[in-house]
């Protein structure tokens, strides 16, 4: 089992940057692929980006491609979401999630992820 805790959210102006962190408990963190999702008020939770267990594969939603980067440090049980060139439409609660998988493929489907953090708020002002 994996417990996840996000941090690093806050208020930033449009065009600015934030780095979210997700700390994972458990000795088998490297057995999990990780995803970042977000949910804006009145909208469904959507996939932002994900990374394979080894860090060798990443995928991104089209809306963030080229602006956001997912990375991980298995030695520290951490996964990160670097967000650059932020836009007001990026405002949401951001969640990290874990999916037990040692394959190369990263998936975007929310239902494939078994463990979730509590979320961290990101607000981008115009």
BELURBEL-V447728 format. One record per helix or strand. SS is the DSSP state (H for helix, E for strand). FROM is the first residue (numbers start at 1). TO is the last residue. If there is no record, write none. Layout:
# BELURBEL-V447728
SS & FROM & TO
SS & FROM & TO
This chain:
# BELURBEL-V447728
E & 4 & 7
E & 10 & 13
E & 18 & 24
H & 29 & 31
E & 32 & 39
E & 46 & 51
E & 58 & 60
E & 68 & 73
E & 78 & 83
H & 88 & 90
E & 92 & 100
H & 110 & 112
E & 115 & 116
E & 120 & 125
